[in-house]
Each structure stands twice: as structure tokens, then as C-alpha cells.
Amino acid sequence: MPQFGELNDTRQFNNADSFAMAFDEAWKRSVNVDGDQDVTTRLASVMSSLEGHPFMESSSDLARQVAEFRLRLLNL
């Protein structure tokens, strides 16, 4: 049985926690593609890639706030 944190769960939910997890993964992937871009441009690109996330669809302003908070919190 997998240990906590080892599950590869790709489900998305309409809440900030689910969006934060998706954002963190997308931001880390963007290093390979957009790593040379400034943070503002890179953030716009990552947010665009997450347009289909349920939380982004229902609360795009809050989703952006969550993304900006994650960048500050994790010093990404």
C-alpha cells in the first residue's frame, strides 16, 4: 500500500488547496520552458496553462491571489 504522499492523484477540485497543488506543479515544470522569463510573464503563462482547473474557472481572481501567495510563501 502506498504511503501518504506517494499517490499520484490527478483529480482536481474546486478549492484553493487543489489549485495550489496544481499551481506548484505547473510552476516547477515551467522552469524548463519559461525559466528565462521574468516572473510576471512566467506567472501569466502558468496561469494560462491552468485555465481548465475548476477553481480557476469559478474564481479566477482568487486563483491569482493563491498563485501570488504561493510564490511569496515558497519563494518560488
C-alpha positions in Angstrom: 0.0 0.0 0.0 1.4 3.4 -0.9 2.5 5.7 1.9 0.9 9.1 2.4 2.1 11.5 -0.3 3.1 8.7 -2.7 -0.2 8.6 -4.5 -0.2 10.1 -8.0 -3.7 11.7 -7.7 -4.6 13.8 -10.7 -8.1 14.7 -9.6 -8.9 18.4 -9.4 -11.3 20.1 -7.1 -13.0 23.5 -7.0 -11.0 24.8 -4.0 -7.9 26.7 -3.3 -5.9 23.7 -2.0 -6.4 21.8 -5.2 -5.4 24.8 -7.2 -2.3 25.5 -5.1 -1.1 21.9 -5.7 -1.7 22.2 -9.4 0.0 25.7 -9.5 3.1 24.4 -7.7 3.5 21.6 -10.1 2.9 23.8 -13.2 5.3 26.4 -11.8 8.1 23.9 -11.3 7.5 22.5 -14.8 7.7 26.0 -16.3 11.3 26.3 -15.2 12.3 24.1 -18.1 10.2 26.1 -20.6 9.9 29.6 -19.3 12.8 29.8 -16.8 14.5 32.7 -18.6 11.3 34.9 -18.5 10.6 37.5 -15.8 8.2 36.4 -13.0 5.3 38.4 -14.3 5.4 36.8 -17.8 6.1 33.4 -16.4 3.1 33.7 -14.0 0.8 34.7 -16.9 2.0 31.6 -18.8 1.4 29.3 -15.9 -2.0 30.8 -15.1 -3.0 30.4 -18.7 -2.0 26.7 -18.6 -4.3 26.2 -15.6 -7.4 27.8 -17.2 -9.2 24.5 -17.2 -8.8 24.0 -13.4 -12.2 24.1 -11.7 -11.1 26.8 -9.1 -9.6 28.9 -11.9 -12.9 28.7 -13.8 -15.1 29.6 -10.9 -12.8 32.1 -9.0 -10.1 33.4 -11.3 -9.3 36.4 -9.1 -8.9 34.2 -6.0 -6.8 31.7 -8.0 -4.4 34.5 -9.0 -4.2 35.6 -5.3 -3.4 32.0 -4.3 -0.7 31.8 -7.0 0.9 35.0 -5.9 0.7 33.8 -2.3 2.4 30.5 -3.2 5.2 32.4 -4.9 5.8 34.5 -1.8 5.4 31.7 0.6 7.6 29.2 -1.1 10.0 31.8 -2.5 9.5 30.2 -6.0 
